[in-house]
Amino acid sequence: MLRNRIWYHLKPFLPRELRLRLRRWHARARLRRFSDTWPILPGSHKPPPNWPGWPGGKKFAFVLTHDVEGFDGLSRCERLMELERSMGFRSSFNFIPEGEYHLSPMLRDTLDRNGFEVGVHDLHHDGHLFRSREHFRQAAQKVNQYLREWNAVGFRAGFMLRRLEWLHDLDILYDASTFDTDPFEPMPDGAGMIFPFWVTFKAEGDNSGEPNPVRGYVELPYTLVQDSTLFLLLEQNSPEMWLRKLDWIAQHGGMALVNVHPDYLRFPDEEVSPFTFPVEHYQKLLAYVAEKYAGQYWHALPRDVARFVRNLPHPPLHRRPLRVAMVTHSVYMRDNRIIRYAEALRDAGHDVEVLSLRPQANMPRSEQVRGVRVIRLANRFTKDAQGIWSVAYSSLYFLMRASWHLAVDHRRRPYDLLHVHNLPDFLVVAASYPRLRGARVILDIHDLLPEFFCSRFGTSESSIWFRLLAWIEKVSAHCADHVIISNHLWQPRYEARTGTAGRCSVFINHVNTELYRPELRAIRNGSEGPLLIFPGGLQEHQGLDIAIRALPQIRKRYPQVQFHVYGDGPMRKPWEELARSLGLSDVVTFHAPIPAHEIAVKMAEADVGVVPKRADSFGNEAYSTKIMEFMALGVPVVVSETRIDRYYFNDSLVRFFPSGDSVALAQAVIEVLEDKETTRARVARAQAYALAESWQVRKGDYLALVDRLCSRAKHS
């Protein structure tokens, strides 16, 4: 708001051309960021609960409004009125009560007699209406006088500035000071929906009482970008963006509301100016609606839409989509856990972005991936640079980039929630500025940092490294509002070390059954030889060398056996060398990591899934997602006996073998391949278990946690 006040104080002293150039520069800079999501906001098409549809079963509503800002606009009102009348349309004209012009009773009467509407547009249109609560109360008394004098029921604030809770001081049926999404406005956080909604009254300072369901007003957000933004700032030479957004709104049954300023229209007999656009652009929009959607839309004045909404048995309430950022020092498309969270939030209608690493230099810095905006802040460190200092440098560099990005973006368009994923825990520091400004923060513990570090770099739990990382773990936990832990074994230990009892939840790596579907299961030709698959990180605790050492024995029984490994990590080269030394180069194939939706298809081709973790290392308590993924696909899985896997599974679901025993692993694989009846029964039970414990069952708990943390009522 301070920036807005400075701008509106300086504006009168700047030449008009310079003002326009500055606004164009700002708009283009913002468009570069929003080009792949604007003017359509993901999730904004979802209707509010109990939405009955439009009167007469119409497909969508089409509403026209005009803000008259100066003498030029006032002089064009009757011409614009006649143009709309000739094409069969009616609109609302919003006038400034105490601006540079005086609205004559004759013009008001002309508009009223021809079936048009008159509304109030701000008071002075100087950007100061909301400068303080007391100032607004005084201004509201004057606005109410004009509402009564003009027989008006609608209001729109100047420059789309707004405090919806203050507008209850006005005697209005509806307000139109919001938009669904428009990053170019001074207050760019819009309503995020393409339907009208009810703004219910709640007494100021009342934090306990329920809002009054009777007292309130209807909010009508504009959903087609304003003409000044489209044609003057972005210099579009056609209404194509209007038409594209209109089609999208019609498809989803929303309200297409456009705001056109008579001040910026240029009729054929008027001189060309950089501050106007041809009226033909507006005519094309009206003709497009009339021709393409004849009989399918409800054309109504704003007051008619507001009366319809007000008279509903349950007026729709506003639930603005949350703006959520995920932060991860990993590659987004290879991390099923983060994909599940992000897509669950996307499906709930929220605006989600993920700050992650770039696995390849030729990948774009930013793109939309299935409705989630992925921003790659840094390149992923290579497999040849994974020592302590290389990893530390990469993590700290990513932390710096993420901190800057979140701070700058939060000022432009505030976040509601930051969901930060370890490793490392200290990435949560990147969310510090948004948290200070009111955003909520979740820290997601994929792995316990001190234990993981000791396992990976061969240090003991009595070392200074462990104590340092335990301290970082504790400090990081207190930088978050809530902590999610990835398994039940770790929860008591983590809570005891960090003092976070009471604000921790456990979400294991629940399988996404929409991705790991049984129908992906391939029917393979047995003459090809059995195919074993291991997907995952190539760290020491994963025990892949145990599986490689088991292959010679399996090969005696099945000479054509193949073992495919999908993943990367510090142990890839040693394990490739191990396979060569055992003469298994033609049996073991190492593949680069691939996206989650592709690895699901590959895993479905397996005859046996292999999970050979070490019980004498970090792997003893690290939950393995791939077990449940194999189970959901209908692939029999051979699993080493670790504490964590015995906690969640039993012998009726998977074939266990003693951890670290390559001979036992080979025997387990051969048994699974040969005892087909037992394997078939085990697979059926495992599939049922995976379905019952799937992400589709548990994601409601995650969304409820998000709603609880973000106190959704405060955004209404």
C-alpha positions in Angstrom: 0.0 0.0 0.0 2.9 2.4 0.7 4.2 1.9 -2.8 0.8 2.7 -4.2 0.6 5.9 -2.2 4.0 7.0 -3.4 3.1 6.4 -7.0 -0.2 8.3 -6.8 1.6 11.3 -5.1 4.3 11.3 -7.9 1.9 10.6 -10.8 0.6 14.2 -11.2 4.1 15.5 -11.6 5.2 13.0 -14.4 4.4 13.5 -18.0 1.6 11.3 -19.2 3.8 9.6 -21.8 6.4 8.8 -19.1 3.8 7.3 -16.8 2.6 5.0 -19.6 6.2 3.9 -20.4 6.9 3.1 -16.8 3.7 1.1 -16.4 4.4 -0.8 -19.7 7.9 -1.7 -18.5 6.5 -2.9 -15.2 3.7 -4.9 -16.9 6.2 -6.6 -19.3 8.5 -7.6 -16.5 5.6 -9.2 -14.6 4.3 -10.9 -17.8 7.6 -12.7 -18.2 6.9 -14.4 -14.8 3.2 -15.1 -15.3 3.1 -15.8 -19.1 2.4 -19.5 -18.7 -0.4 -19.2 -16.1 -2.0 -15.9 -16.9 -4.8 -15.0 -17.7 -5.9 -18.5 -16.6 -5.2 -19.4 -13.0 -5.0 -23.1 -12.2 -7.8 -24.2 -10.0 -9.9 -21.0 -10.3 -12.5 -22.9 -12.4 -13.9 -24.9 -9.5 -17.4 -23.6 -8.5 -18.0 -22.8 -4.8 -19.8 -25.5 -2.7 -23.6 -25.8 -3.4 -23.3 -23.8 -6.6 -26.7 -24.3 -8.3 -25.8 -23.1 -11.8 -27.0 -20.0 -13.6 -30.7 -19.1 -14.2 -32.5 -21.0 -16.9 -29.7 -23.6 -17.1 -27.5 -21.2 -19.0 -23.9 -22.2 -19.6 -22.2 -19.1 -18.2 -22.9 -15.5 -17.2 -21.8 -12.5 -19.3 -21.5 -9.2 -17.5 -20.4 -5.8 -18.9 -19.1 -2.9 -16.8 -17.5 0.5 -17.5 -15.5 2.8 -15.3 -15.7 6.4 -16.3 -12.6 8.2 -15.1 -12.5 11.7 -16.8 -14.1 14.1 -19.2 -13.1 12.0 -22.3 -14.9 8.9 -20.9 -17.9 11.0 -19.9 -18.2 12.3 -23.4 -18.2 8.8 -24.9 -20.8 7.3 -22.5 -23.8 7.8 -24.8 -22.0 6.6 -27.9 -20.9 3.4 -26.1 -24.5 2.9 -24.8 -25.8 3.1 -28.3 -23.2 0.7 -29.7 -24.2 -1.9 -27.0 -27.9 -1.4 -27.6 -27.5 -1.9 -31.3 -25.8 -5.3 -30.6 -28.4 -6.4 -28.0 -26.3 -5.8 -24.8 -26.7 -3.8 -21.6 -24.0 -2.7 -19.1 -23.3 -0.8 -15.9 -21.5 2.6 -16.0 -19.6 3.4 -12.8 -19.0 7.1 -12.2 -16.7 8.9 -9.8 -18.8 11.1 -7.4 -16.1 13.7 -6.6 -13.7 13.5 -9.5 -12.8 15.9 -12.3 -16.3 15.8 -13.8 -19.9 16.2 -12.6 -22.4 13.4 -13.5 -25.6 15.1 -14.7 -29.0 13.8 -13.7 -29.9 13.8 -17.4 -27.2 11.2 -18.3 -28.2 9.1 -15.4 -31.8 9.2 -16.5 -30.8 8.3 -20.1 -28.9 5.3 -19.0 -31.7 4.2 -16.7 -34.4 4.6 -19.3 -32.5 2.4 -21.8 -32.0 -0.4 -19.3 -28.5 0.3 -18.2 -27.2 0.5 -14.7 -25.3 3.2 -12.8 -22.8 2.4 -10.1 -20.4 4.4 -7.8 -16.7 4.3 -8.7 -14.6 5.2 -5.6 -15.1 8.7 -4.1 -12.2 10.8 -5.4 -10.3 8.1 -7.4 -7.0 9.2 -5.9 -5.8 6.0 -4.3 -6.4 7.2 -0.7 -9.7 5.6 0.0 -8.2 2.8 2.2 -5.4 4.7 3.7 -6.8 4.2 7.3 -9.9 2.7 8.9 -11.1 6.0 10.2 -10.6 7.7 6.8 -12.7 5.0 5.1 -15.5 5.4 7.7 -15.7 9.1 6.9 -15.6 8.5 3.1 -18.2 5.8 3.4 -20.7 8.3 4.6 -20.3 10.3 1.5 -20.3 7.3 -0.8 -23.6 6.2 0.8 -25.1 9.6 0.0 -24.3 9.2 -3.7 -25.5 5.6 -3.7 -28.9 6.9 -2.5 -29.0 9.9 -4.8 -28.1 7.8 -7.9 -30.3 4.9 -6.9 -27.2 2.7 -7.2 -26.5 -0.6 -5.5 -23.0 -1.3 -6.7 -19.5 0.0 -5.9 -16.0 -0.4 -7.4 -12.9 1.0 -5.7 -10.3 3.0 -7.7 -7.2 1.1 -9.0 -8.8 -2.1 -7.7 -7.6 -1.3 -4.2 -9.7 -3.1 -1.6 -10.3 -4.1 2.0 -13.4 -6.3 1.7 -14.1 -6.3 5.4 -14.3 -2.5 5.4 -16.8 -2.4 2.6 -19.6 -3.5 5.0 -19.8 0.2 5.9 -21.4 0.8 2.4 -25.1 0.4 1.7 -24.5 -1.8 -1.3 -25.8 -5.0 -2.9 -22.5 -5.8 -4.5 -18.9 -4.8 -4.9 -16.7 -5.2 -7.9 -13.2 -4.3 -6.6 -11.6 -7.7 -7.1 -10.5 -9.9 -10.0 -9.8 -13.6 -10.4 -6.2 -13.2 -11.4 -4.3 -10.1 -12.7 -0.6 -9.7 -11.8 -0.5 -6.1 -13.2 -2.7 -4.5 -10.5 -1.3 -2.6 -7.5 -2.7 -5.4 -5.3 -2.2 -8.5 -7.5 -3.6 -11.1 -5.1 -7.0 -11.6 -6.6 -10.0 -13.7 -5.6 -8.7 -16.7 -7.6 -12.2 -17.7 -8.8 -14.5 -17.1 -11.7 -17.7 -17.1 -9.8 -19.5 -14.4 -7.7 -19.4 -15.0 -3.9 -20.9 -13.7 -0.7 -18.8 -11.6 1.6 -20.4 -12.1 5.0 -20.2 -9.6 7.8 -18.2 -10.2 11.0 -17.8 -7.7 13.7 -14.3 -6.1 13.9 -12.2 -7.5 16.7 -14.6 -10.5 17.1 -12.3 -13.6 16.9 -14.8 -16.0 18.5 -18.2 -15.3 17.0 -19.4 -16.7 13.7 -19.9 -14.4 10.7 -23.5 -13.1 10.2 -24.9 -15.2 7.3 -27.6 -12.6 6.6 -25.7 -9.3 6.6 -23.1 -8.9 3.8 -22.8 -8.2 0.1 -22.0 -10.0 -3.1 -18.5 -9.7 -4.6 -18.3 -9.7 -8.5 -14.7 -10.3 -9.6 -13.8 -9.2 -13.1 -12.6 -12.3 -15.0 -11.6 -10.9 -18.4 -8.5 -8.7 -18.1 -9.2 -4.9 -18.1 -9.0 -3.1 -21.5 -6.2 -0.7 -20.3 -4.0 -3.6 -19.3 -4.6 -5.6 -22.5 -4.4 -2.8 -25.1 -2.4 0.0 -23.5 0.1 -1.7 -21.3 0.7 -5.0 -23.1 -0.1 -3.4 -26.5 -2.1 -6.3 -27.8 -3.5 -5.5 -31.3 -6.5 -7.9 -31.1 -9.0 -9.1 -28.5 -7.7 -12.7 -28.8 -6.8 -12.9 -25.1 -10.3 -11.9 -24.2 -11.8 -14.6 -26.5 -9.5 -17.3 -25.2 -10.3 -16.6 -21.6 -14.0 -16.3 -22.4 -14.0 -19.8 -24.0 -12.3 -21.2 -20.9 -14.9 -19.5 -18.6 -17.7 -20.8 -20.7 -16.3 -24.3 -20.6 -16.2 -24.2 -16.8 -19.5 -22.4 -16.3 -18.2 -19.3 -14.6 -18.9 -15.6 -14.9 -17.3 -13.6 -17.7 -17.1 -10.0 -16.4 -15.2 -7.4 -18.4 -14.4 -3.9 -17.4 -14.0 -1.4 -20.3 -13.1 2.3 -19.8 -14.8 4.7 -22.2 -11.8 7.0 -21.6 -9.6 4.5 -23.5 -11.9 3.7 -26.4 -11.3 5.3 -29.8 -14.2 5.6 -32.2 -13.6 5.7 -35.9 -13.9 9.5 -36.2 -11.3 10.1 -33.4 -7.6 10.7 -33.7 -5.1 7.9 -33.0 -3.5 8.2 -29.6 -1.2 5.9 -27.5 -3.7 6.2 -24.7 -6.7 4.8 -26.6 -7.5 1.6 -28.5 -10.0 0.9 -31.4 -13.5 0.4 -30.3 -13.6 -2.5 -32.9 -11.7 -4.7 -30.4 -14.7 -4.4 -28.0 -17.2 -4.9 -30.8 -15.4 -8.1 -31.7 -15.8 -9.4 -28.2 -19.6 -8.7 -28.2 -20.0 -10.2 -31.7 -18.1 -13.3 -30.7 -20.3 -13.9 -27.6 -23.5 -13.3 -29.6 -22.6 -15.6 -32.4 -20.7 -18.4 -30.8 -22.8 -18.7 -27.7 -26.2 -17.7 -28.8 -28.8 -19.0 -26.4 -26.1 -20.5 -24.1 -25.3 -17.5 -21.8 -27.1 -15.4 -19.3 -26.5 -11.7 -20.1 -27.2 -9.8 -17.0 -26.5 -6.5 -15.3 -24.2 -6.7 -12.3 -27.2 -6.0 -10.0 -29.1 -8.9 -11.5 -26.2 -11.3 -10.8 -25.9 -9.9 -7.3 -29.6 -10.4 -6.6 -29.5 -13.9 -7.9 -26.6 -14.8 -5.6 -28.1 -13.0 -2.6 -31.4 -14.9 -2.9 -29.8 -18.4 -3.0 -30.6 -20.6 0.0 -26.9 -20.9 0.6 -25.0 -18.0 -1.0 -21.5 -19.2 -2.1 -18.7 -18.1 0.2 -15.3 -17.2 -0.9 -12.4 -19.6 -0.4 -9.4 -18.1 -2.1 -7.0 -20.7 -3.5 -3.8 -20.8 -1.4 -0.5 -19.9 -2.9 1.9 -22.6 -1.9 5.6 -23.1 -2.6 7.5 -26.3 -2.2 11.2 -26.1 -1.6 13.4 -29.1 -2.3 17.1 -29.6 -3.0 16.3 -32.4 -5.4 14.8 -32.9 -8.9 11.1 -32.5 -8.7 10.0 -35.1 -11.3 12.1 -37.8 -9.6 10.7 -37.3 -6.1 7.3 -39.1 -5.8 6.8 -37.7 -2.3 6.9 -34.1 -3.4 4.9 -34.9 -6.6 2.1 -36.3 -4.4 1.9 -33.2 -2.2 2.1 -30.8 -5.1 -0.6 -32.5 -7.2 -2.9 -33.0 -4.3 -2.8 -29.2 -3.6 -3.2 -28.6 -7.4 -6.3 -30.8 -7.5 -7.7 -28.9 -4.5 -7.6 -25.8 -6.6 -4.5 -24.2 -5.0 -1.7 -22.4 -6.9 1.5 -24.5 -6.4 5.1 -23.8 -7.4 8.1 -26.0 -6.7 11.7 -24.6 -6.3 14.0 -27.4 -7.2 17.2 -28.4 -9.0 17.8 -28.7 -12.7 19.0 -32.2 -13.7 20.1 -31.2 -17.2 21.5 -27.9 -18.6 19.1 -27.8 -21.5 15.9 -27.9 -19.3 14.1 -24.5 -19.0 14.4 -22.6 -15.8 10.7 -22.5 -15.4 7.8 -24.5 -16.8 4.4 -25.9 -16.0 4.4 -29.6 -15.2 0.9 -31.0 -15.0 -0.5 -27.8 -13.5 2.4 -27.3 -11.1 4.9 -24.5 -11.8 8.4 -25.8 -11.5 11.2 -23.3 -11.0 14.7 -24.7 -11.2 17.0 -22.5 -9.2 20.3 -24.4 -9.6 21.9 -27.3 -11.4 22.0 -30.6 -9.7 25.5 -31.6 -8.5 27.1 -34.3 -10.5 27.8 -37.8 -9.3 31.5 -37.0 -9.4 31.1 -34.1 -6.9 29.4 -35.5 -3.9 31.9 -35.1 -1.1 31.0 -33.3 2.1 32.2 -29.9 0.8 30.6 -30.2 -2.6 27.3 -31.2 -1.1 27.5 -28.3 1.4 28.4 -25.8 -1.3 25.5 -27.0 -3.5 23.0 -26.8 -0.5 24.1 -23.4 0.7 24.0 -22.0 -2.9 20.5 -23.4 -3.3 19.5 -22.0 0.1 20.7 -18.5 -1.0 18.8 -18.6 -4.3 15.6 -20.0 -2.7 15.7 -17.3 0.1 16.0 -14.5 -2.4 13.3 -15.9 -4.7 10.8 -16.4 -1.8 11.4 -13.0 -0.3 11.0 -11.1 -3.6 8.0 -13.1 -4.7 6.3 -12.8 -1.3 6.5 -9.0 -1.6 4.9 -9.2 -5.0 2.3 -11.8 -4.3 2.2 -13.2 -0.8 2.5 -16.9 -0.1 0.1 -18.7 2.2 2.2 -21.8 2.8 5.8 -22.9 2.4 6.4 -26.6 2.4 10.2 -27.2 2.8 11.7 -30.7 2.3 14.9 -31.9 3.8 17.7 -32.9 3.1 19.2 -30.6 4.4 17.0 -29.4 7.3 18.3 -25.8 7.2 16.6 -25.2 3.9 13.7 -24.1 6.1 15.6 -20.9 6.7 14.7 -19.9 3.1 11.1 -19.4 4.3 12.0 -17.0 7.1 10.9 -13.8 5.4 7.5 -15.1 4.3 6.9 -16.6 7.7 7.6 -13.3 9.4 5.0 -11.8 7.1 2.3 -14.3 8.0 2.9 -17.4 5.8 2.8 -20.8 7.4 5.8 -23.2 7.1 5.9 -27.0 7.1 9.2 -28.8 7.4 9.1 -32.3 5.8 11.7 -34.7 7.2 12.4 -37.2 4.5 15.4 -38.5 6.3 16.9 -37.8 9.8 19.8 -35.6 8.9 22.4 -36.6 11.5 21.9 -40.4 10.9 21.8 -40.0 7.1 25.1 -38.0 7.2 26.9 -40.5 9.4 25.8 -43.4 7.1 26.7 -41.6 3.9 30.1 -40.2 4.9 31.2 -42.9 7.4 31.3 -40.9 10.6 30.1 -42.1 14.1 27.3 -40.8 16.2 29.8 -39.6 18.7 31.5 -37.3 16.2 31.4 -33.5 16.2 29.6 -33.7 12.9 26.7 -35.6 14.5 26.4 -33.1 17.3 26.5 -30.2 14.9 23.8 -31.6 12.7 21.6 -32.5 15.7 21.9 -28.8 16.7 21.0 -27.7 13.1 18.1 -30.2 13.2 16.7 -28.6 16.4 17.1 -25.0 15.2 15.5 -25.9 11.9 12.5 -27.5 13.6 11.8 -24.3 15.5 11.7 -22.4 12.2 8.6 -24.3 11.1 5.0 -24.2 12.3 4.6 -27.9 11.7 6.9 -30.9 11.1 6.0 -33.9 8.9 8.1 -37.0 9.6 8.3 -39.8 7.0 7.9 -42.8 9.4 6.6 -43.8 12.8 9.9 -45.1 14.1 11.6 -41.7 13.7 8.8 -39.6 15.3 9.6 -40.2 19.0 13.4 -39.8 18.5 12.9 -36.6 16.4 10.5 -35.1 18.9 12.8 -35.8 21.8 15.8 -34.3 20.1 14.0 -31.1 18.9 11.3 -30.5 21.5 8.5 -30.5 18.9 6.1 -33.0 20.5 2.5 -32.0 19.7 3.3 -30.3 16.4 4.5 -33.3 14.4 2.6 -35.6 12.0 3.7 -38.8 10.2 3.1 -39.2 6.5 5.0 -42.2 5.2 5.7 -42.4 1.4 2.2 -43.6 0.6 2.0 -45.0 -2.9 0.1 -42.9 -5.5 -2.3 -45.5 -7.1 -3.2 -43.1 -9.9 0.4 -43.4 -11.0 1.3 -46.9 -10.0 -1.8 -48.6 -11.5 -2.2 -52.4 -11.7 -3.2 -52.1 -15.4 0.4 -51.1 -16.2 1.5 -54.6 -15.4 3.1 -56.0 -18.5 2.7 -59.6 -19.7 6.2 -60.7 -20.5 7.3 -63.7 -22.5 8.9 -66.1 -20.1 11.4 -67.3 -22.7 13.1 -63.9 -22.3 14.3 -64.7 -18.8 13.2 -63.1 -15.6 13.6 -59.4 -15.1 14.6 -58.0 -11.7 14.4 -54.2 -11.1 15.8 -51.9 -8.5 14.7 -48.2 -8.7 16.2 -45.7 -6.2 19.2 -43.8 -4.9 22.5 -45.5 -5.1 23.8 -45.0 -1.6 25.7 -47.5 0.5 22.7 -48.3 2.8 20.6 -49.4 -0.2 22.7 -52.6 -0.3 22.6 -53.0 -4.1 25.9 -54.8 -4.0 24.1 -57.6 -2.0 21.7 -58.1 -4.9 24.6 -58.0 -7.5 26.4 -60.7 -5.6 23.3 -62.8 -5.6 23.0 -62.8 -9.4 25.5 -65.6 -10.1 23.4 -68.1 -8.1 20.2 -66.9 -9.7 21.9 -67.1 -13.1 22.6 -70.8 -12.5 18.8 -71.4 -12.4 17.9 -68.7 -14.9 20.7 -68.1 -17.4 18.9 -65.3 -19.1 18.1 -63.3 -16.0 18.4 -59.5 -16.3 18.8 -56.9 -13.5 17.9 -53.3 -14.4 18.9 -50.5 -12.0 17.3 -47.0 -12.3 19.0 -44.4 -10.2 22.1 -42.4 -9.4 24.3 -41.7 -6.5 27.8 -41.9 -5.0 27.9 -45.8 -5.2 27.1 -46.1 -8.9 30.7 -46.4 -10.1 31.8 -48.9 -7.4 28.8 -51.1 -8.1 29.3 -50.9 -11.8 32.8 -52.1 -11.2 31.6 -54.9 -8.9 29.2 -56.1 -11.7 32.1 -56.1 -14.2 34.4 -58.0 -11.8 31.8 -60.7 -11.3 31.3 -61.1 -15.1 27.8 -59.6 -14.9 28.2 -56.7 -17.4 25.7 -58.4 -19.7 23.3 -59.0 -16.8 23.3 -55.8 -14.8 22.2 -52.6 -16.6 22.5 -49.2 -14.9 20.0 -46.6 -16.2 19.9 -42.9 -15.5 17.1 -41.7 -13.3 13.8 -41.1 -15.1 10.6 -39.2 -14.1 8.2 -40.9 -11.8 5.5 -41.5 -14.4 8.1 -43.3 -16.6 9.6 -45.4 -13.8 6.1 -46.7 -13.0 5.9 -48.2 -16.5 9.4 -49.7 -16.2 8.7 -51.2 -12.7 5.5 -52.8 -14.0 7.6 -54.9 -16.4 9.5 -56.6 -13.6 9.1 -60.2 -12.6 10.5 -59.4 -9.2 11.2 -56.1 -7.4 14.3 -56.2 -5.3 14.8 -54.0 -2.1 18.1 -55.2 -0.5 18.7 -52.5 2.2 21.3 -53.0 4.9 20.0 -53.5 8.4 23.3 -52.5 10.0 23.1 -48.9 8.6 20.8 -46.0 8.0 18.7 -48.3 5.9 17.5 -50.2 9.0 15.0 -47.4 9.7 14.6 -45.6 6.4 11.2 -46.4 4.8 11.4 -47.5 1.2 8.7 -46.1 -1.1 9.5 -48.6 -3.8 8.1 -51.6 -1.8 4.6 -50.1 -1.8 5.0 -49.1 -5.5 5.8 -52.6 -6.5 2.9 -53.9 -4.4 0.5 -51.5 -6.0 1.6 -52.6 -9.5 1.2 -56.3 -8.7 4.9 -57.1 -8.8 6.2 -59.6 -6.2 8.9 -58.0 -4.1 11.8 -59.4 -2.2 12.8 -57.3 0.8 15.6 -57.5 3.3 14.6 -57.8 7.0 15.0 -54.4 8.4 13.4 -52.9 11.5 11.3 -50.4 9.4 10.1 -52.9 6.9 9.1 -55.5 9.6 7.2 -52.6 11.3 5.0 -52.0 8.2 5.0 -55.3 6.4 4.8 -59.1 7.1 5.5 -62.4 5.4 2.0 -62.5 3.8 2.8 -59.3 1.8 6.5 -59.6 0.8 9.2 -62.2 0.7 11.7 -61.3 3.4 15.3 -62.5 3.5 18.0 -61.9 6.1 19.7 -58.5 5.4 23.2 -58.7 4.0 22.8 -62.4 2.9 23.2 -62.6 -0.9 22.7 -66.4 -0.9 19.4 -65.9 0.9 18.4 -63.2 -1.5 19.1 -65.5 -4.4 17.0 -68.2 -2.9 14.1 -65.8 -2.2 14.1 -64.6 -5.8 14.1 -68.2 -7.1 11.3 -69.2 -4.8 9.2 -66.2 -5.9 9.7 -67.1 -9.5 9.0 -70.9 -9.1 6.3 -71.0 -6.5 3.7 -69.3 -8.6 0.7 -70.1 -6.5 2.2 -68.7 -3.3 3.5 -65.7 -5.2 0.1 -65.0 -6.8 -1.7 -65.1 -3.4 1.0 -62.8 -1.8 0.7 -60.3 -4.7 -3.1 -60.2 -4.3 -2.8 -59.4 -0.5 -0.1 -56.9 -1.2 -2.2 -55.0 -3.7 -5.1 -54.8 -1.3 -2.8 -53.5 1.4 -1.2 -50.9 -0.9 -4.7 -49.7 -1.9 -5.8 -49.3 1.7 -2.6 -47.4 2.6 -2.4 -45.4 -0.6 -2.0 -41.6 -1.0 -5.5 -41.4 -2.3 -6.7 -42.5 1.2 -4.3 -40.3 3.2 -4.1 -37.1 1.1 -7.3 -35.8 2.7 -5.4 -35.7 6.0 -2.6 -33.7 4.4 -5.1 -31.2 2.9 -6.9 -30.9 6.3 -3.5 -30.1 7.9 -2.9 -27.4 5.3 -6.3 -25.9 5.9 -5.8 -25.9 9.6 -2.4 -24.3 9.4 -3.4 -21.6 7.0 -6.6 -20.7 8.9 -8.6 -20.5 5.7 -11.3 -18.3 7.3 -8.9 -15.3 7.4 -8.8 -15.2 3.6 -12.6 -15.0 3.3 
